[in-house]
Amino acid sequence: MQSARPAIRAAGRAIRAAATRHGSSITAVVVLALLASGCAGHKAPPAAVNRHPTASPSPTATPMTATEREWVAGIAQLQKKIDKPFTARAMTMTRAKMTQLERAAAGCSPKLRRMGTPRSRLQSAYAMAKKACRTYKKAARCFARAASVSGIDGGTFAGTPQERIQRRSLACGFAAQGNASNRFSDATAAAQYIEAQNP
């Protein structure tokens, strides 16, 4: 509207002159006419509206490397090895058996470290596997505690502190192992999904 101001000022002078000669009724008509013609010819351009916002293009998926595929296969095999002693249909809880379960659960973190740290796109699965290994480590401590108060045959005397420690420690060990196994399954599934998205 800036360019219309001179015309409006001139119109004002003409209106005042006309008002002197013909009265105020003409003035209103002239004002409306001039304002309409002045503004109509000098419309401000409408603000540009982007009705289709641009989104950053998603990066093109790059194929998994042989090393990455080995890592994905490796964590699936690692879980099977750790959980194998826990899947027996019948289990006699001798001290040796408790020690076997302890060692199986305690082996998660060292074996995961030996597999190495994967590339960035597998980091989420790696972090999940590390958390699972920490839970396996808790299970290992519980089984070690149970073994420490047990006889060779796994027995304790009823009603003694050793019997209570063994009972609670075994319950702790199996619960922690179950939680760890579930978490490791989630890590394996996440890694396999990433592999499927980057064939």
Protein Blocks (a to p, Z undefined) as FASTA:
>chain_A
ZZmmmmmmmmmmmmmmmmmmnojklmmmmmmmmmmmmmmmmcccdddddfbdcddddddd
ddddfklmmmmmmmmmmmmmmmmmmmpfbdcddfklmmmmmmmmmmmmmmmmmnopadfk
lmmmmmmmmmmmmmmmmmmmmmmmmmmmpcfkopacehiaklmmmmmmmmmmmmmmmmmm
mmmmmmmmmmmmmmmmmZZ
